[in-house]
């Protein structure tokens, strides 16, 4: 079966490469790193130092590794740490956030010859995959090289679970090559057992994303930027982060209705893909909202112009600035949850003690969203009218208390990093023995 997978993967790769080039190099001007992905260019050899290899698919997974990597390098400064990612955005963020502590590389394509060259060069002692990165050849080549494979921060969504269960004969041989599973919640553990994995290879470690390391801003920074953005003392901010098509117009319409009664409220919208800012600007014209883009203000080009402070909607067209806008907010809305995209990380606004709203589609954070709702530390809304109702309560003391409970709930869930590191250490020692 693995040979059939490799054949079809190779065929799809040949057809996908031109599209990949057009999408990332042509439209987004991203580096493709094809020489690295095909293992033509390789990292330096790992002869002197033992090596740990962590793989994270994209931005969210990369961010979840920050505390774990920091703790690992404190304890094992003599080890070499390699972090790979699949997407250009994930690679760029990893280089920015983790580049001083780890070597960052694009993950090789899932073909045996490319992976074997990478393994032969870096000689990892342990390979740790994050969340649900079940690449058949990557796992197979690791085991062929006698490298133990561990899943950390494991997540099995409902959709993935039914697919794995239905095609158990295809998935189980791959999963059985992973030696240990550290999963986010009891639900993931039960799903893996139902698929056919033994209980003694699965442990509930918690969610690494709970222990996110975000910038800690000073109140003086908030005061400075509120002035720069032309905000008055009574102005309140709603930050809508990681939004997708299909939910943005709903948010903008609710906000436009709110503005009819509360002129002192502003909306900051950060689309999941910043290059879509032109689409957001076009949507703003439908409810006739004045908009501005963040990069112009951030670079200081228009602060002196009158229209710079007259915006009603600020569109964030940059990567990496969303945590700051959550810090600046009085109310946070997390996107990808009002359309069936599984939701995005609502723990960032919770980190800053902000009241959080999300929609009904939170499958990617099923356990955490349920936990926060049960502890009255977040709000879920479905309809546009409900959204308007919550927006209109932006100055209510109860919303502030929800934000305080969100920060407390986040604190209560800590511990995943220590549990994950303990298991990694066990496998590192076993490999040495």
C-alpha positions in Angstrom: 0.0 0.0 0.0 2.9 2.4 0.8 4.2 2.0 -2.8 0.8 2.9 -4.2 0.7 6.0 -1.9 4.2 7.0 -3.0 3.3 6.6 -6.7 0.1 8.8 -6.4 2.0 11.3 -4.2 4.7 11.7 -6.9 2.1 12.2 -9.6 0.2 14.8 -7.6 3.5 16.6 -6.7 4.4 16.9 -10.4 1.0 18.5 -11.2 1.0 20.6 -8.0 4.4 22.2 -8.3 3.4 24.7 -11.0 0.4 25.7 -8.9 2.6 26.0 -5.8 4.9 28.2 -7.8 2.1 30.5 -9.0 0.4 30.7 -5.6 3.4 31.4 -3.4 6.1 32.7 -5.7 3.9 34.5 -8.2 1.1 36.0 -6.0 2.5 36.0 -2.5 6.2 36.5 -3.4 7.1 33.8 -0.9 10.4 31.8 -1.0 9.7 28.3 -2.2 12.9 26.6 -0.9 12.5 23.9 -3.5 16.1 22.8 -3.2 15.6 22.2 0.5 12.2 20.5 0.1 13.8 18.1 -2.5 16.8 17.5 -0.2 19.2 18.9 -2.8 20.4 21.3 -0.2 20.7 19.9 3.3 21.6 21.0 6.8 25.1 20.4 8.1 25.7 16.8 9.3 25.1 15.9 13.0 28.3 14.1 13.9 29.2 15.7 17.2 25.9 16.7 18.8 22.8 14.6 19.4 19.8 15.9 17.5 16.1 16.3 18.2 13.8 16.9 15.2 10.5 18.7 15.8 8.0 19.0 12.9 5.1 21.6 12.9 2.9 22.0 9.9 2.3 25.8 10.0 1.9 29.0 12.0 -0.3 27.8 14.9 1.8 24.6 15.5 5.1 26.6 15.4 3.8 29.0 18.0 2.7 26.1 20.2 6.3 24.9 20.4 7.9 28.1 21.8 7.8 27.2 25.5 8.7 23.6 24.9 11.7 24.6 22.8 12.8 27.1 25.4 12.6 24.6 28.2 14.4 21.9 26.1 17.3 24.2 25.2 17.7 25.2 28.9 18.1 21.6 30.0 20.0 20.3 26.9 22.2 23.1 25.5 24.5 20.5 24.0 21.8 19.1 21.8 21.1 20.2 18.3 17.5 21.1 17.6 16.0 21.1 14.1 12.5 22.4 13.5 10.8 21.8 10.2 7.5 23.3 8.8 5.5 22.7 5.7 4.1 26.1 4.8 6.1 29.2 3.8 4.3 31.2 6.5 5.2 28.6 9.1 8.8 28.6 8.0 9.0 32.4 8.1 7.5 32.6 11.6 9.7 29.8 12.9 12.8 31.6 11.7 11.5 34.8 13.4 10.4 33.3 16.7 12.7 30.2 17.1 15.7 31.0 14.9 18.0 31.9 17.8 17.4 28.5 19.5 16.8 26.1 16.7 17.7 25.4 13.0 14.7 26.0 10.8 14.2 24.0 7.6 11.3 23.3 5.2 10.2 19.7 5.7 11.3 17.5 2.7 8.6 16.2 0.4 7.1 12.9 1.5 9.2 10.8 -0.8 11.6 8.1 0.5 14.7 9.3 -1.4 14.4 12.9 -0.2 13.6 11.9 3.4 16.5 9.3 3.5 19.0 12.0 2.4 17.7 14.3 5.2 17.8 11.5 7.9 21.3 10.4 6.8 22.5 14.0 7.1 21.0 15.1 10.4 20.9 11.7 12.2 18.1 12.6 14.7 17.8 10.7 17.9 14.0 11.4 18.2 11.4 12.7 15.7 8.4 14.5 17.3 5.4 15.3 15.0 2.8 17.9 16.2 -0.9 17.5 16.2 -2.0 15.4 13.2 1.0 15.2 10.9 0.8 11.6 9.8 3.0 11.6 6.7 3.4 7.9 5.8 6.9 8.0 4.2 8.3 10.3 6.9 7.2 7.9 9.6 8.3 4.9 7.7 11.8 6.2 6.9 12.2 7.3 10.5 11.6 3.8 11.7 13.8 2.4 8.9 16.6 4.5 10.4 15.7 3.3 13.9 14.5 6.8 15.0 11.6 6.7 17.5 8.6 8.7 16.3 6.4 10.5 18.9 3.2 12.5 18.3 3.0 15.6 20.6 0.1 17.9 21.2 -1.9 15.3 19.3 -5.3 16.3 17.9 -7.9 14.1 16.2 -10.8 16.1 14.9 -14.2 14.6 14.5 -13.9 14.7 10.7 -10.4 13.0 10.8 -11.7 10.4 13.3 -14.5 9.2 11.0 -12.2 9.2 8.0 -9.6 7.1 10.0 -12.2 4.8 11.3 -13.7 4.2 7.9 -10.4 3.6 6.2 -8.8 1.9 9.3 -6.9 -0.6 7.1 -5.0 2.3 5.5 -4.4 4.5 8.5 -3.6 1.9 11.2 -0.4 0.6 9.7 0.9 4.2 9.6 -0.2 5.0 13.1 1.2 1.7 14.5 4.7 2.9 13.5 4.4 5.9 15.9 5.8 4.7 19.3 3.9 7.1 21.6 1.0 9.5 21.4 0.7 12.6 23.6 -2.8 13.9 23.0 -4.6 17.1 24.0 -7.6 15.6 25.7 -9.4 12.4 26.8 -11.5 12.6 23.6 -8.5 12.2 21.4 -7.3 9.3 23.5 -10.7 7.5 23.2 -10.7 8.1 19.4 -7.3 6.6 18.9 -8.2 3.5 21.0 -11.4 3.1 19.0 -9.3 3.2 15.8 -7.3 0.3 17.1 -4.3 1.6 19.0 -3.3 0.1 22.4 -4.0 2.2 25.5 -0.5 1.9 26.9 0.9 4.0 24.0 -1.4 7.0 24.5 -1.2 9.6 27.2 -3.3 12.8 27.8 -0.7 15.5 28.2 -2.9 18.6 27.6 -2.6 21.3 24.9 0.7 23.0 24.3 -1.1 26.0 22.9 -2.4 26.8 26.4 1.1 27.6 27.4 1.7 30.1 24.6 4.4 32.7 24.9 3.2 36.0 23.7 4.7 39.5 24.0 3.9 41.2 27.3 3.0 44.8 26.5 3.1 47.8 28.9 0.1 50.1 29.5 2.3 52.9 28.3 2.4 51.2 24.8 -1.3 51.0 24.8 -1.6 54.7 25.6 1.0 55.5 22.9 -0.7 53.6 20.1 -4.2 54.6 21.1 -3.0 58.2 20.5 -1.3 57.3 17.3 -4.4 55.6 16.0 -6.5 58.7 16.8 -8.5 57.0 19.5 -10.2 59.1 22.2 -10.5 58.2 25.8 -14.0 56.9 25.4 -13.3 54.9 22.2 -13.7 51.1 22.5 -12.1 48.5 20.3 -13.4 45.2 18.9 -10.6 43.0 17.4 -11.8 40.3 15.0 -8.8 38.0 14.4 -8.1 35.3 11.8 -11.3 35.9 9.8 -12.4 34.1 6.7 -14.6 34.8 3.7 -18.3 34.2 4.6 -18.0 35.6 8.1 -16.4 39.0 7.6 -19.5 40.6 6.0 -21.6 39.3 8.9 -19.2 40.9 11.4 -19.1 44.2 9.4 -22.9 44.5 9.2 -23.3 43.9 13.0 -20.6 46.5 13.6 -22.2 49.0 11.3 -25.5 48.6 13.2 -23.6 49.1 16.4 -22.0 52.3 15.1 -25.5 53.9 14.6 -25.9 53.8 18.4 -22.3 53.9 19.6 -20.1 56.1 17.5 -17.1 55.6 19.9 -16.5 51.9 18.9 -13.9 50.9 16.4 -13.3 47.6 14.7 -9.9 46.1 13.9 -10.1 43.2 11.5 -7.2 40.8 10.9 -8.0 38.3 8.1 -6.4 34.9 8.4 -4.5 35.6 5.1 -3.4 39.3 5.2 -3.1 39.5 1.4 -7.0 39.5 1.4 -7.1 43.0 2.8 -8.4 44.4 -0.5 -11.4 42.1 -0.2 -12.1 43.4 3.3 -11.8 47.0 2.1 -14.4 46.2 -0.6 -16.7 44.6 1.9 -16.5 47.8 4.1 -18.1 49.7 1.3 -21.3 47.7 1.5 -22.3 49.1 5.0 -20.4 52.3 4.1 -17.7 52.0 6.7 -14.5 54.1 6.5 -11.4 51.9 6.5 -7.7 52.2 6.8 -4.9 49.6 6.5 -2.5 49.0 9.3 0.8 48.8 7.3 0.3 52.5 6.2 -0.2 53.6 9.8 2.5 51.3 11.2 5.1 52.8 8.8 4.1 56.3 9.8 3.1 57.5 6.3 -0.3 58.8 7.1 -0.3 59.8 10.8 -0.2 63.4 9.9 -3.1 63.3 7.5 -6.6 64.0 8.8 -8.1 60.7 7.4 -5.5 58.6 9.3 -7.5 58.9 12.6 -11.0 58.9 11.0 -11.2 55.2 10.3 -14.0 53.0 11.6 -12.4 49.8 10.5 -8.7 49.1 10.6 -7.6 46.2 8.4 -4.5 44.4 9.5 -2.5 43.5 6.4 0.6 42.2 8.2 1.7 39.0 9.9 2.7 38.8 13.6 0.8 41.9 14.8 -2.4 40.2 15.9 -1.3 39.6 19.6 -0.8 43.4 19.9 -4.3 44.1 18.7 -5.8 41.5 21.1 -3.9 43.4 23.8 -5.4 46.7 22.6 -8.9 45.3 22.4 -11.9 45.6 24.8 -13.6 42.7 23.1 -12.1 39.9 20.9 -13.7 37.8 18.2 -12.0 34.8 16.8 -12.6 33.9 13.2 -12.8 30.6 11.3 -15.7 29.8 13.7 -18.7 31.4 12.0 -18.0 29.3 8.9 -17.0 25.6 8.9 -13.3 26.1 9.2 -12.9 24.6 12.7 -12.1 27.8 14.5 -8.7 29.5 15.4 -6.7 30.0 18.5 -8.8 31.9 21.0 -6.2 31.5 23.7 -4.3 34.5 22.6 -7.0 37.1 23.6 -7.5 34.9 26.8 -3.8 35.4 27.6 -4.4 39.2 27.7 -7.5 38.8 29.8 -9.9 39.8 27.1 -13.5 38.6 26.7 -13.7 36.2 23.8 -16.5 35.6 21.3 -16.5 32.7 18.8 -19.0 31.0 16.5 -20.4 27.4 16.5 -17.6 25.9 14.4 -14.8 25.3 16.9 -14.0 21.7 16.0 -10.2 22.3 16.1 -10.5 23.5 19.7 -13.5 21.3 20.8 -12.2 20.5 24.3 -10.9 23.9 25.0 -13.9 25.8 23.7 -16.2 23.6 25.8 -14.0 24.0 28.8 -14.1 27.8 28.5 -17.8 27.9 27.9 -18.5 25.7 31.0 -16.4 28.0 33.1 -18.1 31.2 31.7 -14.8 32.3 30.3 -16.0 32.8 26.7 -19.2 33.5 24.7 -20.5 31.5 21.7 -22.8 33.2 19.2 -24.4 31.9 16.0 -26.6 34.6 14.5 -25.7 38.1 13.4 -28.3 39.5 15.8 -26.5 37.8 18.7 -23.3 39.2 17.5 -24.8 42.7 17.6 -26.2 42.1 21.0 -22.7 41.1 22.4 -21.0 44.0 20.6 -23.5 46.4 22.2 -22.4 45.2 25.7 -18.8 46.2 25.1 -18.7 48.4 28.2 -20.5 46.0 30.5 -18.7 44.9 33.7 -19.8 41.3 33.0 -17.8 41.2 29.8 -14.7 42.3 31.7 -15.3 39.5 34.2 -15.5 37.0 31.3 -12.0 38.2 30.3 -10.7 37.8 33.8 -12.1 34.2 33.9 -10.6 33.5 30.5 -7.1 34.4 31.8 -7.7 32.3 35.0 -8.9 29.3 32.9 -5.8 29.5 30.8 -3.7 29.3 33.9 -5.5 26.3 35.2 -4.8 24.3 32.1 -1.0 24.6 32.2 1.3 21.6 32.5 1.4 20.2 28.9 5.0 21.4 28.4 6.4 19.6 31.4 4.5 16.4 30.6 5.6 16.5 27.0 9.3 17.2 27.9 9.3 14.3 30.3 8.2 11.8 27.6 10.7 13.3 25.1 13.5 12.8 27.8 12.5 9.2 28.2 12.9 8.5 24.5 16.1 10.5 24.3 17.6 8.3 27.1 16.3 5.1 25.6 18.0 6.0 22.3 21.3 6.7 24.1 21.1 3.3 25.9 
